[in-house]
Amino acid sequence: MISPDRWRKSSYSGEGDGNNCVEIAHLGPHIAVRDSKTPTRATLTFPLTAFAPFLRALKATPER
């Protein structure tokens, strides 16, 4: 389990209380991502070199 002080909320947390967001944690050669509404559930972990392409793909995908 990743210690709570390692996580930070996305700068795109949404309006108001920021419930529509993800949190990330930098873990040396990896980046972990979790849903802020369910922080005890599963996380996605990416090698640092794969995180930027992942973000670009998300930005290129139209919202539903």
Secondary structure as GFF3:
##gff-version 3
##sequence-region A 1 64
A	DSSP	three_ten_helix	4	6	.	.	.	ID=ss1
A	DSSP	beta_strand	7	9	.	.	.	ID=ss2
A	DSSP	beta_strand	22	27	.	.	.	ID=ss3
A	DSSP	beta_strand	30	35	.	.	.	ID=ss4
A	DSSP	beta_strand	44	47	.	.	.	ID=ss5
A	DSSP	alpha_helix	48	60	.	.	.	ID=ss6
###
